[in-house]
Amino acid sequence: DSGVTQTPKHLITATGQRVTLRCSPRSGDLSVYWYQQSLDQGLQFLIHYYNGEERAKGNILERFSAQQFPDLHSELNLSSLELGDSALYFCASSVDAGGFELGTDTQYFGPGTRLTVL
Amino acid sequence: GNSVTQMEGPVTLSEEAFLTINCTYTATGYPSLFWYVQYPGEGLQLLLKATKADDKGSNKGFEATYRKETTSFHLEKGSVQVSDSAVYFCALSVGKLIFGTGTRLQVFP
């Protein structure tokens, strides 16, 4: 158990819908990262939040957005869903002081949310 | 740019065989390097890491050494078990993690 929790575990929805994925980081970790794992694209970084502020964006579609709340949990919102959005969505957390101090950048992953868009 | 290249799988071995999964990277600077493992139907688990050149990460009998001169971080295990069957991902950290494509290991009794 990494200490990172994600809900829900599975999500089945229809095209055009909107869903929210939730992530709670390990106690004491200030950074939350979101990743998408799909068969064709592999593991891709989506977005990084540190202590409530967006730090970096990766291959995240405009239909997707995220936020990190004062209690440090994070939500990933996916809207206008398409069949191709079906994937495993992982969040990860790290101590990460933001300055990449040695050893603080280890990311611990949650169990993931499997999204199926029908 | 930053990238990670892993050997193609699947790697198929008999129990107690020696395992090597090759990983090479391209990076600006000196990133930390990681191996993650994904068991069937599960999330990613950190297997081992190395934060600087010549560091050796080890865990559960697996080892990998951060080689700056060859830009490699090959994963090795002296004697694999059926329970090691999983997908192994090499990754480097530049804030975000950049992953290789993953290598599926299948170990047969």
Interface residues (C-beta under 8 A of the other chain):
Chain A: S2 Y33 Y35 G42 L43 F45 H48 R55 A56 G58 F90 A92 D96 F100 L102 G103 D105 T106 Q107 Y108 F109 G110 P111 G112
Chain B: S32 F34 Y36 E42 G43 L44 Q45 L46 K49 T51 K52 F89 S93 G95 K96 L97 I98 F99 T101 G102
